[in-house]
Amino acid sequence: MNITGLREDAESGSVVAQSVLGICYLYGREVHVDYEKAFQLLSAASEKGASRAVVNLARMYAEGLGIAKDMPKAIRFYEAVAKVETRAPLELDARGEDVPADPEAALRWYSEVAARKEGMGDSVTAAFVGAVTFEEIEEAKAYVAGRPQ
């Protein structure tokens, strides 16, 4: 990955570069983890409608990564992009007791993931590309199989 090029493009206002570089800083891919830079870049990209940036910004709020933990804000962000970002509902559901229960929504989200045939083995790469992991697909299948339809 060309980090120097991403930095230049992000500074020039490229939403894609802001999203990718923000995720790099969030996960420490080819750079050191830097939550301040991640937050700055992901916020800029999310303001321009980048759904992948929104999901990762939501994670920062949900876990208090470099910012104050704010579950209501994280939930709003996850829900805002849940229809276009497969990871959003999975991330939201993974928050457990911090999130109000919605069994119908959970069944709907897990059913969508369970129907997928393609996944990834690496969770960080999955976060970059907005994919789900094989493990998440299996978890979704187990959830759906154990729920009354």
Secondary structure, 3 states (H helix, E strand, C coil): CCHHHHHHHHHCCCHHHHHHHHHHHHHCCCCCCCHHHHHHHHHHHHHCCCHHHHHHHHHHHHHCCCCCCCHHHHHHHHHHHCCCCCHHHHHHHHCHHHCCCCHHHHHHHHHHHHCCCCCECCHHHHHHHCCCEHHHHHHHHHHHHCCCC
